[in-house]
Amino acid sequence: MVLLGSQQWGYLLAGDTGVKLLIVIGELGVVLEQNQKENNLQNNRNDSTQELLLQLVENLRSSDQLNKKLEALVEATHQLISPTCTNIYLFEREGHYFCCRMGSQLVNII
């Protein structure tokens, strides 16, 4: 809501000035509405991201098997950032090399 005031009683803007003011107020309303929608979308994304991360932590904590934990991590990664593929490599100390332990090809990604 926009409230305009004047010290003069019954004062109205003349012709073009009134029209221009109405255009500016209308555009301001459009910008404010767009900002509100963007804020709502951002808040919804933040809420869903937080829920997904909390679910991931719970899945990692509740599973005893390393493969199940890695699968949960790959699935969460795909839900959060939507990569084309994901691979998890573990370092083998004795051989001094990285070994692919889990990948998105091994997990059924929705």
trRosetta pair geometry for C-beta under 8 A, 3 or more apart (Angstrom, degrees):
i j d omega theta_ij theta_ji phi_ij phi_ji
2 25 5.3 -105 17 -139 163 120
2 28 7.6 81 -68 84 134 140
4 21 7.9 25 -76 175 161 140
6 11 4.4 -94 114 59 160 133
8 11 3.9 79 87 -46 110 129
12 18 7.0 3 166 -83 85 135
13 17 4.5 -128 179 104 110 106
13 18 3.7 153 92 -71 111 83
13 21 6.1 86 50 10 176 142
14 17 5.6 56 62 31 65 116
14 18 6.7 -170 74 -17 15 103
15 18 6.5 155 84 25 12 100
15 19 7.0 -32 157 -3 49 108
16 19 5.6 -60 -147 40 36 111
16 20 6.0 35 157 -21 71 108
17 20 5.8 -54 -145 37 28 110
17 21 6.3 29 155 -19 62 107
18 21 5.7 -55 -148 36 30 112
18 22 6.4 30 154 -18 64 106
19 22 5.7 -56 -151 36 31 111
19 23 6.5 33 151 -21 64 104
20 23 5.6 -52 -150 33 33 113
20 24 6.5 33 153 -18 65 104
21 24 5.7 -53 -148 36 33 111
21 25 6.3 31 154 -17 66 107
22 25 5.7 -53 -143 39 31 111
22 26 6.1 36 155 -22 64 107
23 26 5.6 -55 -147 36 29 113
23 27 6.4 26 156 -15 64 106
24 27 5.9 -56 -147 39 29 108
24 28 6.3 34 152 -22 63 107
25 28 5.5 -51 -148 35 31 116
25 29 6.5 37 151 -22 62 103
26 29 5.6 -54 -155 32 32 114
26 30 6.7 32 149 -19 64 102
27 30 5.5 -49 -149 33 37 113
27 31 6.4 36 153 -17 67 104
28 31 5.8 -55 -148 38 32 110
28 32 6.2 31 154 -18 65 108
29 32 5.8 -56 -144 38 29 111
29 33 6.3 30 156 -19 64 107
30 33 5.8 -57 -150 36 29 111
30 34 6.4 28 154 -18 64 106
31 34 5.8 -54 -148 36 31 111
31 35 6.4 32 154 -18 65 106
32 35 5.7 -54 -148 37 31 112
32 36 6.4 34 153 -21 64 105
33 36 5.6 -53 -149 34 32 113
33 37 6.5 31 154 -18 65 104
34 37 5.8 -54 -149 36 32 110
34 38 6.3 31 154 -17 66 107
35 38 5.7 -55 -146 39 31 111
35 39 6.3 33 155 -20 65 106
36 39 5.7 -54 -148 36 30 112
36 40 6.4 31 153 -20 64 105
37 40 5.7 -54 -149 35 32 112
37 41 6.4 31 153 -17 65 105
38 41 5.7 -53 -147 37 32 110
38 42 6.2 32 154 -19 65 107
39 42 5.7 -55 -145 38 30 112
39 43 6.2 32 155 -20 65 106
40 43 5.7 -54 -147 36 30 111
40 44 6.4 30 154 -19 64 105
41 44 5.7 -55 -149 36 31 111
41 45 6.4 32 153 -19 65 105
42 45 5.7 -52 -148 36 32 111
42 46 6.3 32 153 -19 64 106
43 46 5.6 -54 -147 37 31 112
43 47 6.3 33 154 -20 65 105
44 47 5.7 -53 -147 36 31 112
44 48 6.4 25 157 -14 65 106
45 48 6.0 -58 -146 40 30 105
45 49 6.1 31 155 -20 65 109
46 49 5.7 -55 -145 37 29 112
46 50 6.3 30 156 -19 64 106
47 50 5.9 -56 -150 36 29 110
47 51 6.4 28 154 -18 64 107
48 51 5.6 -52 -146 37 34 112
48 52 6.2 36 154 -21 66 106
49 52 5.7 -54 -147 37 30 111
49 53 6.3 27 156 -16 65 107
49 80 6.6 79 -129 -126 90 95
50 53 5.8 -57 -146 39 30 108
50 54 6.3 30 156 -18 65 107
51 54 5.8 -55 -147 38 30 111
51 55 6.3 31 153 -19 64 107
52 55 5.7 -55 -148 37 30 112
52 56 6.4 34 151 -22 64 104
52 76 6.1 144 164 -143 102 93
52 79 5.8 -158 -145 110 142 131
52 80 6.3 173 116 -73 149 92
53 56 5.4 -48 -146 33 34 115
53 57 6.5 37 154 -19 64 101
53 76 7.4 101 -96 -167 48 133
53 80 8.0 62 -65 -87 85 132
54 57 5.7 -50 -149 34 33 111
54 58 6.5 34 151 -18 64 105
55 58 5.6 -55 -150 38 33 113
55 59 6.3 34 152 -20 66 105
55 76 7.7 176 87 -100 95 115
56 59 5.7 -54 -147 37 31 111
56 60 6.3 29 156 -17 66 106
56 72 6.1 148 -140 153 71 105
56 73 7.0 86 -160 -98 115 52
56 76 4.3 34 -93 -91 128 158
57 60 5.8 -55 -146 38 30 110
57 61 6.1 26 156 -17 64 111
58 61 5.8 -59 -144 40 28 109
58 62 6.0 16 163 -13 66 115
59 62 6.2 -62 -136 41 25 102
59 63 6.2 14 168 -15 63 114
59 68 7.8 -136 170 147 95 94
59 69 7.4 152 129 -119 86 57
59 72 4.1 -178 127 -144 137 152
60 63 6.6 -63 -141 36 22 102
60 69 5.1 69 -129 -139 72 99
60 72 6.1 -156 -64 89 70 141
60 73 7.3 61 -83 -61 112 91
63 68 4.1 -146 -164 103 144 125
63 69 5.2 -173 84 -62 129 77
63 72 6.9 -179 -1 -14 149 139
64 68 7.8 46 55 44 45 133
65 68 4.2 82 75 6 102 108
65 69 6.9 -172 94 -8 54 84
66 69 5.6 -57 -152 37 35 112
66 70 6.2 33 153 -18 69 107
66 101 7.9 -60 139 170 118 133
67 70 5.6 -55 -145 39 32 111
67 71 6.3 37 154 -22 65 104
67 102 6.8 153 -140 -85 66 119
68 71 5.6 -50 -146 34 31 114
68 72 6.5 33 153 -19 63 104
69 72 5.8 -53 -151 35 31 112
69 73 6.4 33 150 -20 64 107
70 73 5.5 -52 -148 35 34 115
70 74 6.4 35 153 -19 66 103
70 88 5.5 -143 -153 56 111 157
70 101 6.2 -117 -125 118 163 108
70 102 3.8 160 147 -14 131 161
71 74 5.8 -54 -148 36 31 110
71 75 6.3 30 154 -17 65 107
71 102 6.6 -131 -66 -156 55 140
71 106 7.8 -105 -99 109 91 97
71 107 5.0 156 -141 -107 84 119
72 75 5.8 -55 -146 38 30 111
72 76 6.3 28 156 -17 65 108
73 76 5.9 -55 -145 38 28 109
73 77 6.4 33 154 -23 62 106
73 88 6.8 65 95 -72 130 146
73 102 7.7 99 64 90 107 147
74 77 5.7 -53 -150 32 30 115
74 78 6.6 27 155 -16 64 105
74 86 5.0 166 -141 93 86 131
74 88 6.8 -107 -69 -23 99 116
74 102 5.9 -129 -43 136 133 118
74 103 7.2 121 -120 179 145 15
74 104 5.6 -177 -177 -85 121 68
74 107 4.8 152 95 12 137 159
74 109 7.5 -98 137 -78 100 105
75 78 5.9 -59 -153 37 31 108
75 79 6.5 26 153 -16 66 107
75 107 6.1 -130 -59 160 84 142
75 109 6.6 -177 -114 -110 68 75
76 79 5.7 -57 -146 39 34 109
76 80 6.1 27 158 -17 68 111
77 80 6.0 -62 -144 40 27 106
77 81 6.3 -37 -179 36 65 101
77 83 6.6 -21 144 16 103 116
77 86 5.1 112 97 -111 142 159
78 81 7.6 -80 -123 59 18 64
78 82 6.3 55 -170 -106 57 38
78 83 6.5 -94 -104 40 64 75
78 86 6.4 -118 -58 -9 88 134
78 104 6.5 113 -67 -120 128 125
78 109 5.0 -81 152 -142 175 126
79 82 7.7 17 -143 -64 9 68
83 86 5.5 107 72 -62 132 88
83 104 7.7 -160 88 -42 100 154
85 103 6.8 3 177 -176 103 100
85 104 4.8 -155 -151 43 62 127
85 105 6.9 5 -141 -38 114 87
86 103 6.6 169 92 -154 55 55
86 104 4.4 94 39 -43 79 109
87 100 5.4 -47 -171 -137 118 108
87 102 7.2 165 -154 92 50 49
87 103 4.3 -10 -105 -105 77 95
87 104 7.3 -84 -60 1 55 78
88 100 7.4 108 73 -157 46 61
88 101 5.3 -55 100 62 93 96
88 102 4.5 11 43 56 113 92
88 103 7.1 -155 18 -71 67 50
89 98 4.2 27 168 173 129 116
89 99 6.5 150 -156 70 77 31
89 100 5.5 -46 -97 -93 77 49
89 101 6.6 137 -129 4 23 86
90 98 7.0 154 75 -154 28 69
90 99 5.7 -26 63 61 81 87
90 101 4.6 49 -5 -36 110 134
91 97 7.7 176 -150 97 60 25
91 98 5.5 -41 -96 -98 59 72
91 99 7.9 145 -111 16 12 76
92 95 4.6 9 112 44 123 101
92 96 7.2 -63 90 -4 78 14
92 97 5.5 -3 50 62 108 70
92 98 7.2 173 9 -102 80 18
92 99 5.4 60 -32 -14 114 115
93 96 7.2 15 -170 -73 30 53
100 103 6.1 3 178 -45 119 113
102 106 6.0 -120 -155 64 63 135
102 107 7.1 43 179 -37 103 112
103 106 5.2 96 60 6 72 101
103 107 7.5 -159 100 4 39 91
104 107 5.7 -65 -141 49 41 100
104 109 5.6 1 -166 -35 100 135
